Amino acid sequence: MLLVDSAPQSRTLVRRILGSCGFSLAVEETESGPHALKLTRLAAYDVALIDLGLRGGGGGLELACQIREAAPGTPLVLMTGGDAATMAHASRHFGIDYVLRKPFFARDVDRVLYHVLGLRRPYLINATTEALPAQAASRSA
């Protein structure tokens, strides 16, 4: 995962949250948009997590658009402290996969990662599997 945020304290907090989520993540972080773009040109990332309020170089949305061109297969997640619903609607036009509203928790990161990576959440699979025998038993009764 690529983490891009210009504030060191925010990167530390997000890294701590990522460490608590259900995924084992190798996180590379940077504070600068140009450096993030260089990194995406040098290596493939499963997800790019970008702060919308990134300072310098046009901000997080501009960086996301540049990464979309440089690495079209990389899912893009923007972090914002503002209105995530409005931002999510607007950012669909730019190829943003998800907008994550700050503050967020490990469970929110899990939900986002399952969504952008196209994975089914394990507890849904377990719930579906367990429900089938119970339904079959009630039909035969």
Contacts in CASP RR format, 6 or more apart in sequence:
PFRMAT RR
TARGET T0000
AUTHOR 0000-0000-0000
METHOD contacts of the structure
MODEL  1
MLLVDSAPQSRTLVRRILGSCGFSLAVEETESGPHALKLTRLAAYDVALI
DLGLRGGGGGLELACQIREAAPGTPLVLMTGGDAATMAHASRHFGIDYVL
RKPFFARDVDRVLYHVLGLRRPYLINATTEALPAQAASRSA
1 18 0 8 1.000
1 25 0 8 1.000
1 26 0 8 1.000
1 27 0 8 1.000
1 28 0 8 1.000
1 45 0 8 1.000
1 46 0 8 1.000
1 47 0 8 1.000
1 48 0 8 1.000
1 49 0 8 1.000
2 27 0 8 1.000
2 28 0 8 1.000
2 29 0 8 1.000
2 30 0 8 1.000
2 36 0 8 1.000
2 39 0 8 1.000
2 40 0 8 1.000
2 45 0 8 1.000
2 47 0 8 1.000
2 48 0 8 1.000
2 49 0 8 1.000
2 74 0 8 1.000
3 11 0 8 1.000
3 14 0 8 1.000
3 15 0 8 1.000
3 18 0 8 1.000
3 27 0 8 1.000
3 28 0 8 1.000
3 29 0 8 1.000
3 30 0 8 1.000
3 49 0 8 1.000
4 29 0 8 1.000
4 30 0 8 1.000
4 31 0 8 1.000
4 32 0 8 1.000
4 33 0 8 1.000
4 36 0 8 1.000
4 48 0 8 1.000
4 49 0 8 1.000
4 50 0 8 1.000
4 51 0 8 1.000
4 54 0 8 1.000
4 60 0 8 1.000
4 63 0 8 1.000
5 11 0 8 1.000
5 14 0 8 1.000
5 29 0 8 1.000
5 31 0 8 1.000
5 50 0 8 1.000
5 51 0 8 1.000
5 54 0 8 1.000
5 79 0 8 1.000
6 31 0 8 1.000
6 32 0 8 1.000
6 51 0 8 1.000
6 53 0 8 1.000
6 54 0 8 1.000
6 55 0 8 1.000
6 56 0 8 1.000
7 31 0 8 1.000
7 51 0 8 1.000
8 31 0 8 1.000
10 51 0 8 1.000
11 29 0 8 1.000
11 31 0 8 1.000
14 49 0 8 1.000
14 79 0 8 1.000
15 27 0 8 1.000
15 29 0 8 1.000
17 104 0 8 1.000
17 105 0 8 1.000
17 106 0 8 1.000
17 109 0 8 1.000
18 25 0 8 1.000
18 27 0 8 1.000
18 106 0 8 1.000
18 109 0 8 1.000
19 25 0 8 1.000
19 106 0 8 1.000
20 106 0 8 1.000
21 106 0 8 1.000
21 107 0 8 1.000
21 109 0 8 1.000
21 110 0 8 1.000
21 113 0 8 1.000
22 106 0 8 1.000
22 110 0 8 1.000
23 109 0 8 1.000
23 110 0 8 1.000
23 113 0 8 1.000
28 39 0 8 1.000
28 43 0 8 1.000
28 45 0 8 1.000
30 36 0 8 1.000
30 39 0 8 1.000
32 56 0 8 1.000
33 54 0 8 1.000
33 56 0 8 1.000
33 57 0 8 1.000
33 59 0 8 1.000
33 60 0 8 1.000
33 63 0 8 1.000
34 57 0 8 1.000
36 48 0 8 1.000
36 50 0 8 1.000
36 63 0 8 1.000
36 67 0 8 1.000
37 63 0 8 1.000
37 66 0 8 1.000
37 67 0 8 1.000
37 70 0 8 1.000
39 45 0 8 1.000
40 48 0 8 1.000
40 67 0 8 1.000
40 70 0 8 1.000
40 71 0 8 1.000
40 74 0 8 1.000
41 70 0 8 1.000
41 71 0 8 1.000
44 71 0 8 1.000
44 74 0 8 1.000
45 71 0 8 1.000
45 74 0 8 1.000
46 74 0 8 1.000
46 75 0 8 1.000
46 117 0 8 1.000
47 74 0 8 1.000
47 75 0 8 1.000
47 76 0 8 1.000
47 77 0 8 1.000
47 113 0 8 1.000
47 116 0 8 1.000
47 117 0 8 1.000
48 64 0 8 1.000
48 67 0 8 1.000
48 71 0 8 1.000
48 74 0 8 1.000
48 75 0 8 1.000
48 76 0 8 1.000
48 77 0 8 1.000
49 77 0 8 1.000
49 79 0 8 1.000
49 100 0 8 1.000
50 60 0 8 1.000
50 63 0 8 1.000
50 64 0 8 1.000
50 67 0 8 1.000
50 76 0 8 1.000
50 77 0 8 1.000
50 78 0 8 1.000
50 79 0 8 1.000
51 60 0 8 1.000
51 78 0 8 1.000
51 79 0 8 1.000
51 80 0 8 1.000
52 59 0 8 1.000
52 60 0 8 1.000
52 61 0 8 1.000
52 78 0 8 1.000
52 79 0 8 1.000
52 80 0 8 1.000
52 81 0 8 1.000
52 82 0 8 1.000
52 87 0 8 1.000
52 99 0 8 1.000
53 59 0 8 1.000
53 60 0 8 1.000
53 80 0 8 1.000
54 60 0 8 1.000
54 63 0 8 1.000
57 63 0 8 1.000
60 78 0 8 1.000
61 78 0 8 1.000
61 91 0 8 1.000
61 94 0 8 1.000
61 96 0 8 1.000
64 76 0 8 1.000
64 78 0 8 1.000
64 91 0 8 1.000
64 94 0 8 1.000
64 95 0 8 1.000
64 96 0 8 1.000
65 94 0 8 1.000
65 95 0 8 1.000
67 74 0 8 1.000
67 76 0 8 1.000
68 74 0 8 1.000
68 76 0 8 1.000
68 94 0 8 1.000
68 95 0 8 1.000
75 97 0 8 1.000
75 98 0 8 1.000
75 116 0 8 1.000
75 117 0 8 1.000
76 95 0 8 1.000
76 96 0 8 1.000
76 97 0 8 1.000
76 98 0 8 1.000
77 96 0 8 1.000
77 97 0 8 1.000
77 98 0 8 1.000
77 99 0 8 1.000
77 100 0 8 1.000
77 112 0 8 1.000
77 116 0 8 1.000
78 87 0 8 1.000
78 91 0 8 1.000
78 96 0 8 1.000
78 98 0 8 1.000
78 99 0 8 1.000
78 100 0 8 1.000
79 99 0 8 1.000
79 100 0 8 1.000
79 101 0 8 1.000
79 102 0 8 1.000
79 104 0 8 1.000
80 87 0 8 1.000
80 99 0 8 1.000
80 100 0 8 1.000
80 101 0 8 1.000
80 102 0 8 1.000
81 101 0 8 1.000
81 102 0 8 1.000
82 101 0 8 1.000
82 102 0 8 1.000
84 99 0 8 1.000
84 100 0 8 1.000
84 101 0 8 1.000
87 99 0 8 1.000
88 96 0 8 1.000
88 98 0 8 1.000
88 99 0 8 1.000
91 99 0 8 1.000
97 115 0 8 1.000
97 116 0 8 1.000
98 112 0 8 1.000
98 115 0 8 1.000
98 116 0 8 1.000
100 108 0 8 1.000
100 109 0 8 1.000
100 112 0 8 1.000
110 121 0 8 1.000
111 121 0 8 1.000
113 119 0 8 1.000
114 120 0 8 1.000
114 121 0 8 1.000
END
